[in-house]
Structure formats: C-alpha cells, structure tokens
Amino acid sequence: MSTPVDDALARAEELLATLNERREALERLAAADDVDGDAAVDLIAELAELARQIEAELTRARTLADAAG
C-alpha cells in the first residue's frame, strides 16, 4: 500500500521523466539546421513549468513526511 509521501514522490518521478523527454526534444531542436525559435521558446516554457511541478511535489512529500514524524 502506498502512502501519500510515496504518491508525491512517484508523481515527481513521472514529471522528471517527462522533463527529460522534453529536454531531449529541445536538444534535438537546437541541433537542427533550421531552428524553430517559437518551438524552442515553447519547450523552454514547458520545461520551466515541469520544474515548478516537480518542486511542488517534492515540497509536498517533504511536508507530508515531516507531519508523519
């Protein structure tokens, strides 16, 4: 049975995997001969949002763990 802490950490791991996929997409885009600036900006914004979500899940997990003692 998973705990709320485990759930928050699992969600953070899922978000991290998505972040890594999007980072790889940005790297492929940057390596292209004809870089699409709008697509790059969109990917960077998505990476920033994913990072914020990861931080929120880790903070949630820490808060829950502290509350559990």
mmCIF file as Biopython writes it, N, C-alpha, C and O atoms, coordinates in Angstrom:
data_model
#
loop_
_atom_site.group_PDB
_atom_site.id
_atom_site.type_symbol
_atom_site.label_atom_id
_atom_site.label_alt_id
_atom_site.label_comp_id
_atom_site.label_asym_id
_atom_site.label_entity_id
_atom_site.label_seq_id
_atom_site.pdbx_PDB_ins_code
_atom_site.Cartn_x
_atom_site.Cartn_y
_atom_site.Cartn_z
_atom_site.occupancy
_atom_site.B_iso_or_equiv
_atom_site.auth_seq_id
_atom_site.auth_asym_id
_atom_site.pdbx_PDB_model_num
ATOM 1   N N  . MET A ? 1  ? 0.846  -1.178 0.000   1.0 0.0 1  A 1 
ATOM 2   C CA . MET A ? 1  ? 0.000  0.000  0.000   1.0 0.0 1  A 1 
ATOM 3   C C  . MET A ? 1  ? 0.892  1.242  0.000   1.0 0.0 1  A 1 
ATOM 4   O O  . MET A ? 1  ? 1.828  1.343  0.793   1.0 0.0 1  A 1 
ATOM 5   N N  . SER A ? 2  ? 0.599  2.162  -0.874  1.0 0.0 2  A 1 
ATOM 6   C CA . SER A ? 2  ? 1.424  3.365  -0.948  1.0 0.0 2  A 1 
ATOM 7   C C  . SER A ? 2  ? 0.889  4.430  0.005   1.0 0.0 2  A 1 
ATOM 8   O O  . SER A ? 2  ? -0.296 4.479  0.337   1.0 0.0 2  A 1 
ATOM 9   N N  . THR A ? 3  ? 1.811  5.266  0.419   1.0 0.0 3  A 1 
ATOM 10  C CA . THR A ? 3  ? 1.467  6.369  1.310   1.0 0.0 3  A 1 
ATOM 11  C C  . THR A ? 3  ? 1.362  7.652  0.481   1.0 0.0 3  A 1 
ATOM 12  O O  . THR A ? 3  ? 1.802  7.685  -0.669  1.0 0.0 3  A 1 
ATOM 13  N N  . PRO A ? 4  ? 0.789  8.691  1.053   1.0 0.0 4  A 1 
ATOM 14  C CA . PRO A ? 4  ? 0.758  9.978  0.331   1.0 0.0 4  A 1 
ATOM 15  C C  . PRO A ? 4  ? 2.167  10.482 -0.030  1.0 0.0 4  A 1 
ATOM 16  O O  . PRO A ? 4  ? 2.355  11.119 -1.067  1.0 0.0 4  A 1 
ATOM 17  N N  . VAL A ? 5  ? 3.145  10.194 0.824   1.0 0.0 5  A 1 
ATOM 18  C CA . VAL A ? 5  ? 4.527  10.582 0.522   1.0 0.0 5  A 1 
ATOM 19  C C  . VAL A ? 5  ? 5.005  9.828  -0.715  1.0 0.0 5  A 1 
ATOM 20  O O  . VAL A ? 5  ? 5.589  10.416 -1.625  1.0 0.0 5  A 1 
ATOM 21  N N  . ASP A ? 6  ? 4.753  8.528  -0.736  1.0 0.0 6  A 1 
ATOM 22  C CA . ASP A ? 6  ? 5.137  7.710  -1.895  1.0 0.0 6  A 1 
ATOM 23  C C  . ASP A ? 6  ? 4.461  8.220  -3.167  1.0 0.0 6  A 1 
ATOM 24  O O  . ASP A ? 6  ? 5.080  8.291  -4.228  1.0 0.0 6  A 1 
ATOM 25  N N  . ASP A ? 7  ? 3.191  8.570  -3.043  1.0 0.0 7  A 1 
ATOM 26  C CA . ASP A ? 7  ? 2.441  9.073  -4.202  1.0 0.0 7  A 1 
ATOM 27  C C  . ASP A ? 7  ? 3.059  10.368 -4.728  1.0 0.0 7  A 1 
ATOM 28  O O  . ASP A ? 7  ? 3.205  10.543 -5.938  1.0 0.0 7  A 1 
ATOM 29  N N  . ALA A ? 8  ? 3.421  11.276 -3.814  1.0 0.0 8  A 1 
ATOM 30  C CA . ALA A ? 8  ? 4.031  12.550 -4.222  1.0 0.0 8  A 1 
ATOM 31  C C  . ALA A ? 8  ? 5.382  12.307 -4.881  1.0 0.0 8  A 1 
ATOM 32  O O  . ALA A ? 8  ? 5.712  12.943 -5.882  1.0 0.0 8  A 1 
ATOM 33  N N  . LEU A ? 9  ? 6.159  11.394 -4.324  1.0 0.0 9  A 1 
ATOM 34  C CA . LEU A ? 9  ? 7.463  11.083 -4.917  1.0 0.0 9  A 1 
ATOM 35  C C  . LEU A ? 9  ? 7.316  10.402 -6.279  1.0 0.0 9  A 1 
ATOM 36  O O  . LEU A ? 9  ? 8.093  10.668 -7.196  1.0 0.0 9  A 1 
ATOM 37  N N  . ALA A ? 10 ? 6.322  9.528  -6.407  1.0 0.0 10 A 1 
ATOM 38  C CA . ALA A ? 10 ? 6.081  8.870  -7.696  1.0 0.0 10 A 1 
ATOM 39  C C  . ALA A ? 10 ? 5.670  9.897  -8.744  1.0 0.0 10 A 1 
ATOM 40  O O  . ALA A ? 10 ? 6.109  9.834  -9.892  1.0 0.0 10 A 1 
ATOM 41  N N  . ARG A ? 11 ? 4.831  10.837 -8.345  1.0 0.0 11 A 1 
ATOM 42  C CA . ARG A ? 11 ? 4.412  11.901 -9.280  1.0 0.0 11 A 1 
ATOM 43  C C  . ARG A ? 11 ? 5.616  12.744 -9.682  1.0 0.0 11 A 1 
ATOM 44  O O  . ARG A ? 11 ? 5.751  13.112 -10.848 1.0 0.0 11 A 1 
ATOM 45  N N  . ALA A ? 12 ? 6.492  13.054 -8.728  1.0 0.0 12 A 1 
ATOM 46  C CA . ALA A ? 12 ? 7.698  13.823 -9.041  1.0 0.0 12 A 1 
ATOM 47  C C  . ALA A ? 12 ? 8.581  13.053 -10.031 1.0 0.0 12 A 1 
ATOM 48  O O  . ALA A ? 12 ? 9.153  13.647 -10.944 1.0 0.0 12 A 1 
ATOM 49  N N  . GLU A ? 13 ? 8.689  11.744 -9.851  1.0 0.0 13 A 1 
ATOM 50  C CA . GLU A ? 13 ? 9.475  10.925 -10.773 1.0 0.0 13 A 1 
ATOM 51  C C  . GLU A ? 13 ? 8.865  10.925 -12.173 1.0 0.0 13 A 1 
ATOM 52  O O  . GLU A ? 13 ? 9.589  11.007 -13.165 1.0 0.0 13 A 1 
ATOM 53  N N  . GLU A ? 14 ? 7.549  10.834 -12.254 1.0 0.0 14 A 1 
ATOM 54  C CA . GLU A ? 14 ? 6.873  10.873 -13.555 1.0 0.0 14 A 1 
ATOM 55  C C  . GLU A ? 14 ? 7.123  12.220 -14.246 1.0 0.0 14 A 1 
ATOM 56  O O  . GLU A ? 14 ? 7.398  12.279 -15.445 1.0 0.0 14 A 1 
ATOM 57  N N  . LEU A ? 15 ? 7.020  13.284 -13.470 1.0 0.0 15 A 1 
ATOM 58  C CA . LEU A ? 15 ? 7.256  14.618 -14.029 1.0 0.0 15 A 1 
ATOM 59  C C  . LEU A ? 15 ? 8.705  14.763 -14.479 1.0 0.0 15 A 1 
ATOM 60  O O  . LEU A ? 15 ? 8.978  15.380 -15.508 1.0 0.0 15 A 1 
ATOM 61  N N  . LEU A ? 16 ? 9.630  14.199 -13.712 1.0 0.0 16 A 1 
ATOM 62  C CA . LEU A ? 16 ? 11.041 14.262 -14.083 1.0 0.0 16 A 1 
ATOM 63  C C  . LEU A ? 16 ? 11.293 13.524 -15.392 1.0 0.0 16 A 1 
ATOM 64  O O  . LEU A ? 16 ? 12.064 13.988 -16.232 1.0 0.0 16 A 1 
ATOM 65  N N  . ALA A ? 17 ? 10.650 12.385 -15.564 1.0 0.0 17 A 1 
ATOM 66  C CA . ALA A ? 17 ? 10.798 11.645 -16.822 1.0 0.0 17 A 1 
ATOM 67  C C  . ALA A ? 17 ? 10.271 12.473 -17.989 1.0 0.0 17 A 1 
ATOM 68  O O  . ALA A ? 17 ? 10.887 12.510 -19.055 1.0 0.0 17 A 1 
ATOM 69  N N  . THR A ? 18 ? 9.145  13.130 -17.794 1.0 0.0 18 A 1 
ATOM 70  C CA . THR A ? 18 ? 8.589  13.996 -18.839 1.0 0.0 18 A 1 
ATOM 71  C C  . THR A ? 18 ? 9.525  15.167 -19.111 1.0 0.0 18 A 1 
ATOM 72  O O  . THR A ? 18 ? 9.745  15.536 -20.265 1.0 0.0 18 A 1 
ATOM 73  N N  . LEU A ? 19 ? 10.079 15.752 -18.044 1.0 0.0 19 A 1 
ATOM 74  C CA . LEU A ? 19 ? 11.021 16.854 -18.208 1.0 0.0 19 A 1 
ATOM 75  C C  . LEU A ? 19 ? 12.219 16.412 -19.044 1.0 0.0 19 A 1 
ATOM 76  O O  . LEU A ? 19 ? 12.661 17.136 -19.936 1.0 0.0 19 A 1 
ATOM 77  N N  . ASN A ? 20 ? 12.739 15.225 -18.752 1.0 0.0 20 A 1 
ATOM 78  C CA . ASN A ? 20 ? 13.892 14.732 -19.512 1.0 0.0 20 A 1 
ATOM 79  C C  . ASN A ? 20 ? 13.548 14.503 -20.985 1.0 0.0 20 A 1 
ATOM 80  O O  . ASN A ? 20 ? 14.365 14.778 -21.865 1.0 0.0 20 A 1 
ATOM 81  N N  . GLU A ? 21 ? 12.356 14.007 -21.249 1.0 0.0 21 A 1 
ATOM 82  C CA . GLU A ? 21 ? 11.917 13.818 -22.636 1.0 0.0 21 A 1 
ATOM 83  C C  . GLU A ? 21 ? 11.844 15.157 -23.370 1.0 0.0 21 A 1 
ATOM 84  O O  . GLU A ? 21 ? 12.284 15.273 -24.514 1.0 0.0 21 A 1 
ATOM 85  N N  . ARG A ? 22 ? 11.288 16.158 -22.703 1.0 0.0 22 A 1 
ATOM 86  C CA . ARG A ? 22 ? 11.154 17.481 -23.327 1.0 0.0 22 A 1 
ATOM 87  C C  . ARG A ? 22 ? 12.529 18.141 -23.496 1.0 0.0 22 A 1 
ATOM 88  O O  . ARG A ? 22 ? 12.762 18.854 -24.472 1.0 0.0 22 A 1 
ATOM 89  N N  . ARG A ? 23 ? 13.445 17.896 -22.532 1.0 0.0 23 A 1 
ATOM 90  C CA . ARG A ? 23 ? 14.804 18.428 -22.647 1.0 0.0 23 A 1 
ATOM 91  C C  . ARG A ? 23 ? 15.506 17.820 -23.860 1.0 0.0 23 A 1 
ATOM 92  O O  . ARG A ? 23 ? 16.201 18.515 -24.602 1.0 0.0 23 A 1 
ATOM 93  N N  . GLU A ? 24 ? 15.316 16.532 -24.049 1.0 0.0 24 A 1 
ATOM 94  C CA . GLU A ? 24 ? 15.904 15.865 -25.209 1.0 0.0 24 A 1 
ATOM 95  C C  . GLU A ? 24 ? 15.320 16.434 -26.500 1.0 0.0 24 A 1 
ATOM 96  O O  . GLU A ? 24 ? 16.039 16.602 -27.485 1.0 0.0 24 A 1 
ATOM 97  N N  . ALA A ? 25 ? 14.019 16.731 -26.500 1.0 0.0 25 A 1 
ATOM 98  C CA . ALA A ? 25 ? 13.391 17.330 -27.680 1.0 0.0 25 A 1 
ATOM 99  C C  . ALA A ? 25 ? 14.000 18.698 -27.954 1.0 0.0 25 A 1 
ATOM 100 O O  . ALA A ? 25 ? 14.231 19.058 -29.109 1.0 0.0 25 A 1 
ATOM 101 N N  . LEU A ? 26 ? 14.260 19.454 -26.902 1.0 0.0 26 A 1 
ATOM 102 C CA . LEU A ? 26 ? 14.889 20.765 -27.068 1.0 0.0 26 A 1 
ATOM 103 C C  . LEU A ? 26 ? 16.300 20.620 -27.618 1.0 0.0 26 A 1 
ATOM 104 O O  . LEU A ? 26 ? 16.712 21.403 -28.473 1.0 0.0 26 A 1 
ATOM 105 N N  . GLU A ? 27 ? 17.037 19.643 -27.146 1.0 0.0 27 A 1 
ATOM 106 C CA . GLU A ? 27 ? 18.387 19.400 -27.662 1.0 0.0 27 A 1 
ATOM 107 C C  . GLU A ? 27 ? 18.347 19.039 -29.146 1.0 0.0 27 A 1 
ATOM 108 O O  . GLU A ? 27 ? 19.175 19.510 -29.926 1.0 0.0 27 A 1 
ATOM 109 N N  . ARG A ? 28 ? 17.374 18.194 -29.537 1.0 0.0 28 A 1 
ATOM 110 C CA . ARG A ? 28 ? 17.242 17.842 -30.963 1.0 0.0 28 A 1 
ATOM 111 C C  . ARG A ? 28 ? 16.904 19.081 -31.782 1.0 0.0 28 A 1 
ATOM 112 O O  . ARG A ? 28 ? 17.437 19.282 -32.873 1.0 0.0 28 A 1 
ATOM 113 N N  . LEU A ? 29 ? 16.022 19.901 -31.248 1.0 0.0 29 A 1 
ATOM 114 C CA . LEU A ? 29 ? 15.637 21.126 -31.943 1.0 0.0 29 A 1 
ATOM 115 C C  . LEU A ? 29 ? 16.835 22.052 -32.102 1.0 0.0 29 A 1 
ATOM 116 O O  . LEU A ? 29 ? 17.034 22.644 -33.163 1.0 0.0 29 A 1 
ATOM 117 N N  . ALA A ? 30 ? 17.620 22.173 -31.056 1.0 0.0 30 A 1 
ATOM 118 C CA . ALA A ? 30 ? 18.791 23.052 -31.094 1.0 0.0 30 A 1 
ATOM 119 C C  . ALA A ? 30 ? 19.837 22.550 -32.091 1.0 0.0 30 A 1 
ATOM 120 O O  . ALA A ? 30 ? 20.592 23.345 -32.651 1.0 0.0 30 A 1 
ATOM 121 N N  . ALA A ? 31 ? 19.885 21.241 -32.310 1.0 0.0 31 A 1 
ATOM 122 C CA . ALA A ? 31 ? 20.860 20.665 -33.228 1.0 0.0 31 A 1 
ATOM 123 C C  . ALA A ? 31 ? 20.417 20.755 -34.687 1.0 0.0 31 A 1 
ATOM 124 O O  . ALA A ? 31 ? 21.207 20.492 -35.594 1.0 0.0 31 A 1 
ATOM 125 N N  . ALA A ? 32 ? 19.173 21.121 -34.910 1.0 0.0 32 A 1 
ATOM 126 C CA . ALA A ? 32 ? 18.652 21.195 -36.277 1.0 0.0 32 A 1 
ATOM 127 C C  . ALA A ? 32 ? 19.303 22.343 -37.033 1.0 0.0 32 A 1 
ATOM 128 O O  . ALA A ? 32 ? 19.729 23.333 -36.438 1.0 0.0 32 A 1 
ATOM 129 N N  . ASP A ? 33 ? 19.373 22.200 -38.342 1.0 0.0 33 A 1 
ATOM 130 C CA . ASP A ? 33 ? 19.960 23.241 -39.178 1.0 0.0 33 A 1 
ATOM 131 C C  . ASP A ? 33 ? 19.105 24.503 -39.173 1.0 0.0 33 A 1 
ATOM 132 O O  . ASP A ? 33 ? 19.632 25.615 -39.194 1.0 0.0 33 A 1 
ATOM 133 N N  . ASP A ? 34 ? 17.805 24.329 -39.144 1.0 0.0 34 A 1 
ATOM 134 C CA . ASP A ? 34 ? 16.883 25.462 -39.178 1.0 0.0 34 A 1 
ATOM 135 C C  . ASP A ? 34 ? 16.069 25.455 -37.884 1.0 0.0 34 A 1 
ATOM 136 O O  . ASP A ? 34 ? 15.007 24.837 -37.806 1.0 0.0 34 A 1 
ATOM 137 N N  . VAL A ? 35 ? 16.586 26.153 -36.871 1.0 0.0 35 A 1 
ATOM 138 C CA . VAL A ? 35 ? 15.971 26.139 -35.554 1.0 0.0 35 A 1 
ATOM 139 C C  . VAL A ? 35 ? 14.671 26.944 -35.572 1.0 0.0 35 A 1 
ATOM 140 O O  . VAL A ? 35 ? 14.636 28.083 -36.040 1.0 0.0 35 A 1 
ATOM 141 N N  . ASP A ? 36 ? 13.614 26.336 -35.059 1.0 0.0 36 A 1 
ATOM 142 C CA . ASP A ? 36 ? 12.322 26.998 -34.924 1.0 0.0 36 A 1 
ATOM 143 C C  . ASP A ? 36 ? 12.304 27.694 -33.570 1.0 0.0 36 A 1 
ATOM 144 O O  . ASP A ? 36 ? 12.115 27.049 -32.538 1.0 0.0 36 A 1 
ATOM 145 N N  . GLY A ? 37 ? 12.498 28.993 -33.574 1.0 0.0 37 A 1 
ATOM 146 C CA . GLY A ? 37 ? 12.585 29.763 -32.343 1.0 0.0 37 A 1 
ATOM 147 C C  . GLY A ? 37 ? 11.330 29.686 -31.498 1.0 0.0 37 A 1 
ATOM 148 O O  . GLY A ? 37 ? 11.409 29.590 -30.273 1.0 0.0 37 A 1 
ATOM 149 N N  . ASP A ? 38 ? 10.177 29.725 -32.137 1.0 0.0 38 A 1 
ATOM 150 C CA . ASP A ? 38 ? 8.914  29.650 -31.388 1.0 0.0 38 A 1 
ATOM 151 C C  . ASP A ? 38 ? 8.777  28.302 -30.682 1.0 0.0 38 A 1 
ATOM 152 O O  . ASP A ? 38 ? 8.343  28.236 -29.531 1.0 0.0 38 A 1 
ATOM 153 N N  . ALA A ? 39 ? 9.147  27.241 -31.373 1.0 0.0 39 A 1 
ATOM 154 C CA . ALA A ? 39 ? 9.073  25.912 -30.764 1.0 0.0 39 A 1 
ATOM 155 C C  . ALA A ? 39 ? 10.055 25.802 -29.602 1.0 0.0 39 A 1 
ATOM 156 O O  . ALA A ? 39 ? 9.747  25.182 -28.584 1.0 0.0 39 A 1 
ATOM 157 N N  . ALA A ? 40 ? 11.233 26.399 -29.749 1.0 0.0 40 A 1 
ATOM 158 C CA . ALA A ? 40 ? 12.229 26.376 -28.679 1.0 0.0 40 A 1 
ATOM 159 C C  . ALA A ? 40 ? 11.706 27.116 -27.448 1.0 0.0 40 A 1 
ATOM 160 O O  . ALA A ? 40 ? 11.843 26.633 -26.324 1.0 0.0 40 A 1 
ATOM 161 N N  . VAL A ? 41 ? 11.117 28.272 -27.658 1.0 0.0 41 A 1 
ATOM 162 C CA . VAL A ? 41 ? 10.563 29.038 -26.541 1.0 0.0 41 A 1 
ATOM 163 C C  . VAL A ? 41 ? 9.446  28.254 -25.858 1.0 0.0 41 A 1 
ATOM 164 O O  . VAL A ? 41 ? 9.355  28.249 -24.630 1.0 0.0 41 A 1 
ATOM 165 N N  . ASP A ? 42 ? 8.600  27.596 -26.638 1.0 0.0 42 A 1 
ATOM 166 C CA . ASP A ? 42 ? 7.523  26.783 -26.068 1.0 0.0 42 A 1 
ATOM 167 C C  . ASP A ? 42 ? 8.081  25.638 -25.221 1.0 0.0 42 A 1 
ATOM 168 O O  . ASP A ? 42 ? 7.570  25.357 -24.137 1.0 0.0 42 A 1 
ATOM 169 N N  . LEU A ? 43 ? 9.122  24.986 -25.714 1.0 0.0 43 A 1 
ATOM 170 C CA . LEU A ? 43 ? 9.734  23.889 -24.963 1.0 0.0 43 A 1 
ATOM 171 C C  . LEU A ? 43 ? 10.369 24.395 -23.672 1.0 0.0 43 A 1 
ATOM 172 O O  . LEU A ? 43 ? 10.262 23.751 -22.628 1.0 0.0 43 A 1 
ATOM 173 N N  . ILE A ? 44 ? 11.024 25.535 -23.744 1.0 0.0 44 A 1 
ATOM 174 C CA . ILE A ? 44 ? 11.649 26.100 -22.543 1.0 0.0 44 A 1 
ATOM 175 C C  . ILE A ? 44 ? 10.582 26.451 -21.513 1.0 0.0 44 A 1 
ATOM 176 O O  . ILE A ? 44 ? 10.774 26.216 -20.320 1.0 0.0 44 A 1 
ATOM 177 N N  . ALA A ? 45 ? 9.477  27.003 -21.951 1.0 0.0 45 A 1 
ATOM 178 C CA . ALA A ? 45 ? 8.379  27.318 -21.037 1.0 0.0 45 A 1 
ATOM 179 C C  . ALA A ? 45 ? 7.819  26.040 -20.418 1.0 0.0 45 A 1 
ATOM 180 O O  . ALA A ? 45 ? 7.492  26.008 -19.232 1.0 0.0 45 A 1 
ATOM 181 N N  . GLU A ? 46 ? 7.711  24.994 -21.224 1.0 0.0 46 A 1 
ATOM 182 C CA . GLU A ? 46 ? 7.207  23.719 -20.719 1.0 0.0 46 A 1 
ATOM 183 C C  . GLU A ? 46 ? 8.181  23.131 -19.693 1.0 0.0 46 A 1 
ATOM 184 O O  . GLU A ? 46 ? 7.759  22.592 -18.670 1.0 0.0 46 A 1 
ATOM 185 N N  . LEU A ? 47 ? 9.482  23.237 -19.970 1.0 0.0 47 A 1 
ATOM 186 C CA . LEU A ? 47 ? 10.481 22.755 -19.017 1.0 0.0 47 A 1 
ATOM 187 C C  . LEU A ? 47 ? 10.379 23.502 -17.689 1.0 0.0 47 A 1 
ATOM 188 O O  . LEU A ? 47 ? 10.470 22.898 -16.620 1.0 0.0 47 A 1 
ATOM 189 N N  . ALA A ? 48 ? 10.191 24.806 -17.762 1.0 0.0 48 A 1 
ATOM 190 C CA . ALA A ? 48 ? 10.064 25.607 -16.542 1.0 0.0 48 A 1 
ATOM 191 C C  . ALA A ? 48 ? 8.838  25.186 -15.741 1.0 0.0 48 A 1 
ATOM 192 O O  . ALA A ? 48 ? 8.904  25.074 -14.517 1.0 0.0 48 A 1 
ATOM 193 N N  . GLU A ? 49 ? 7.730  24.955 -16.419 1.0 0.0 49 A 1 
ATOM 194 C CA . GLU A ? 49 ? 6.503  24.537 -15.731 1.0 0.0 49 A 1 
ATOM 195 C C  . GLU A ? 49 ? 6.677  23.154 -15.110 1.0 0.0 49 A 1 
ATOM 196 O O  . GLU A ? 49 ? 6.238  22.923 -13.983 1.0 0.0 49 A 1 
ATOM 197 N N  . LEU A ? 50 ? 7.307  22.244 -15.826 1.0 0.0 50 A 1 
ATOM 198 C CA . LEU A ? 50 ? 7.551  20.915 -15.273 1.0 0.0 50 A 1 
ATOM 199 C C  . LEU A ? 50 ? 8.450  20.998 -14.039 1.0 0.0 50 A 1 
ATOM 200 O O  . LEU A ? 50 ? 8.222  20.295 -13.055 1.0 0.0 50 A 1 
ATOM 201 N N  . ALA A ? 51 ? 9.464  21.850 -14.092 1.0 0.0 51 A 1 
ATOM 202 C CA . ALA A ? 51 ? 10.351 22.025 -12.943 1.0 0.0 51 A 1 
ATOM 203 C C  . ALA A ? 51 ? 9.574  22.553 -11.741 1.0 0.0 51 A 1 
ATOM 204 O O  . ALA A ? 51 ? 9.798  22.105 -10.617 1.0 0.0 51 A 1 
ATOM 205 N N  . ARG A ? 52 ? 8.673  23.492 -11.962 1.0 0.0 52 A 1 
ATOM 206 C CA . ARG A ? 52 ? 7.842  24.019 -10.867 1.0 0.0 52 A 1 
ATOM 207 C C  . ARG A ? 52 ? 6.961  22.908 -10.278 1.0 0.0 52 A 1 
ATOM 208 O O  . ARG A ? 52 ? 6.800  22.815 -9.061  1.0 0.0 52 A 1 
ATOM 209 N N  . GLN A ? 53 ? 6.398  22.074 -11.147 1.0 0.0 53 A 1 
ATOM 210 C CA . GLN A ? 53 ? 5.549  20.983 -10.668 1.0 0.0 53 A 1 
ATOM 211 C C  . GLN A ? 53 ? 6.349  19.962 -9.867  1.0 0.0 53 A 1 
ATOM 212 O O  . GLN A ? 53 ? 5.875  19.451 -8.851  1.0 0.0 53 A 1 
ATOM 213 N N  . ILE A ? 54 ? 7.565  19.665 -10.326 1.0 0.0 54 A 1 
ATOM 214 C CA . ILE A ? 54 ? 8.434  18.739 -9.600  1.0 0.0 54 A 1 
ATOM 215 C C  . ILE A ? 54 ? 8.756  19.309 -8.220  1.0 0.0 54 A 1 
ATOM 216 O O  . ILE A ? 54 ? 8.679  18.600 -7.217  1.0 0.0 54 A 1 
ATOM 217 N N  . GLU A ? 55 ? 9.112  20.573 -8.176  1.0 0.0 55 A 1 
ATOM 218 C CA . GLU A ? 55 ? 9.416  21.209 -6.895  1.0 0.0 55 A 1 
ATOM 219 C C  . GLU A ? 55 ? 8.210  21.152 -5.959  1.0 0.0 55 A 1 
ATOM 220 O O  . GLU A ? 55 ? 8.365  20.901 -4.764  1.0 0.0 55 A 1 
ATOM 221 N N  . ALA A ? 56 ? 7.024  21.381 -6.487  1.0 0.0 56 A 1 
ATOM 222 C CA . ALA A ? 56 ? 5.813  21.339 -5.667  1.0 0.0 56 A 1 
ATOM 223 C C  . ALA A ? 56 ? 5.573  19.943 -5.099  1.0 0.0 56 A 1 
ATOM 224 O O  . ALA A ? 56 ? 5.203  19.803 -3.933  1.0 0.0 56 A 1 
ATOM 225 N N  . GLU A ? 57 ? 5.781  18.914 -5.912  1.0 0.0 57 A 1 
ATOM 226 C CA . GLU A ? 57 ? 5.586  17.540 -5.440  1.0 0.0 57 A 1 
ATOM 227 C C  . GLU A ? 57 ? 6.622  17.172 -4.382  1.0 0.0 57 A 1 
ATOM 228 O O  . GLU A ? 57 ? 6.301  16.500 -3.402  1.0 0.0 57 A 1 
ATOM 229 N N  . LEU A ? 58 ? 7.861  17.611 -4.582  1.0 0.0 58 A 1 
ATOM 230 C CA . LEU A ? 58 ? 8.892  17.312 -3.586  1.0 0.0 58 A 1 
ATOM 231 C C  . LEU A ? 58 ? 8.617  18.049 -2.274  1.0 0.0 58 A 1 
ATOM 232 O O  . LEU A ? 58 ? 8.828  17.503 -1.191  1.0 0.0 58 A 1 
ATOM 233 N N  . THR A ? 59 ? 8.154  19.271 -2.379  1.0 0.0 59 A 1 
ATOM 234 C CA . THR A ? 59 ? 7.785  20.031 -1.186  1.0 0.0 59 A 1 
ATOM 235 C C  . THR A ? 59 ? 6.623  19.350 -0.472  1.0 0.0 59 A 1 
ATOM 236 O O  . THR A ? 59 ? 6.603  19.254 0.755   1.0 0.0 59 A 1 
ATOM 237 N N  . ARG A ? 60 ? 5.658  18.880 -1.257  1.0 0.0 60 A 1 
ATOM 238 C CA . ARG A ? 60 ? 4.506  18.164 -0.686  1.0 0.0 60 A 1 
ATOM 239 C C  . ARG A ? 60 ? 4.969  16.904 0.033   1.0 0.0 60 A 1 
ATOM 240 O O  . ARG A ? 60 ? 4.521  16.620 1.144   1.0 0.0 60 A 1 
ATOM 241 N N  . ALA A ? 61 ? 5.858  16.153 -0.594  1.0 0.0 61 A 1 
ATOM 242 C CA . ALA A ? 61 ? 6.362  14.919 0.015   1.0 0.0 61 A 1 
ATOM 243 C C  . ALA A ? 61 ? 7.106  15.237 1.309   1.0 0.0 61 A 1 
ATOM 244 O O  . ALA A ? 61 ? 6.934  14.540 2.309   1.0 0.0 61 A 1 
ATOM 245 N N  . ARG A ? 62 ? 7.922  16.271 1.297   1.0 0.0 62 A 1 
ATOM 246 C CA . ARG A ? 62 ? 8.673  16.654 2.489   1.0 0.0 62 A 1 
ATOM 247 C C  . ARG A ? 62 ? 7.721  17.070 3.616   1.0 0.0 62 A 1 
ATOM 248 O O  . ARG A ? 62 ? 7.908  16.678 4.768   1.0 0.0 62 A 1 
ATOM 249 N N  . THR A ? 63 ? 6.719  17.853 3.284   1.0 0.0 63 A 1 
ATOM 250 C CA . THR A ? 63 ? 5.738  18.314 4.280   1.0 0.0 63 A 1 
ATOM 251 C C  . THR A ? 63 ? 4.985  17.126 4.879   1.0 0.0 63 A 1 
ATOM 252 O O  . THR A ? 63 ? 4.794  17.051 6.093   1.0 0.0 63 A 1 
ATOM 253 N N  . LEU A ? 64 ? 4.561  16.202 4.020   1.0 0.0 64 A 1 
ATOM 254 C CA . LEU A ? 64 ? 3.841  15.027 4.492   1.0 0.0 64 A 1 
ATOM 255 C C  . LEU A ? 64 ? 4.736  14.144 5.366   1.0 0.0 64 A 1 
ATOM 256 O O  . LEU A ? 64 ? 4.286  13.610 6.380   1.0 0.0 64 A 1 
ATOM 257 N N  . ALA A ? 65 ? 5.987  13.994 4.975   1.0 0.0 65 A 1 
ATOM 258 C CA . ALA A ? 65 ? 6.921  13.175 5.756   1.0 0.0 65 A 1 
ATOM 259 C C  . ALA A ? 65 ? 7.187  13.817 7.114   1.0 0.0 65 A 1 
ATOM 260 O O  . ALA A ? 65 ? 7.243  13.127 8.132   1.0 0.0 65 A 1 
ATOM 261 N N  . ASP A ? 66 ? 7.350  15.127 7.125   1.0 0.0 66 A 1 
ATOM 262 C CA . ASP A ? 66 ? 7.572  15.828 8.394   1.0 0.0 66 A 1 
ATOM 263 C C  . ASP A ? 66 ? 6.357  15.703 9.308   1.0 0.0 66 A 1 
ATOM 264 O O  . ASP A ? 66 ? 6.499  15.529 10.519  1.0 0.0 66 A 1 
ATOM 265 N N  . ALA A ? 67 ? 5.169  15.793 8.727   1.0 0.0 67 A 1 
ATOM 266 C CA . ALA A ? 67 ? 3.943  15.695 9.516   1.0 0.0 67 A 1 
ATOM 267 C C  . ALA A ? 67 ? 3.755  14.286 10.083  1.0 0.0 67 A 1 
ATOM 268 O O  . ALA A ? 67 ? 3.198  14.113 11.167  1.0 0.0 67 A 1 
ATOM 269 N N  . ALA A ? 68 ? 4.220  13.297 9.346   1.0 0.0 68 A 1 
ATOM 270 C CA . ALA A ? 68 ? 4.088  11.910 9.787   1.0 0.0 68 A 1 
ATOM 271 C C  . ALA A ? 68 ? 5.086  11.572 10.898  1.0 0.0 68 A 1 
ATOM 272 O O  . ALA A ? 68 ? 4.925  10.604 11.640  1.0 0.0 68 A 1 
ATOM 273 N N  . GLY A ? 69 ? 6.130  12.416 10.980  1.0 0.0 69 A 1 
ATOM 274 C CA . GLY A ? 69 ? 7.109  12.247 12.052  1.0 0.0 69 A 1 
ATOM 275 C C  . GLY A ? 69 ? 8.104  11.220 11.723  1.0 0.0 69 A 1 
ATOM 276 O O  . GLY A ? 69 ? 9.002  10.953 12.521  1.0 0.0 69 A 1 
#
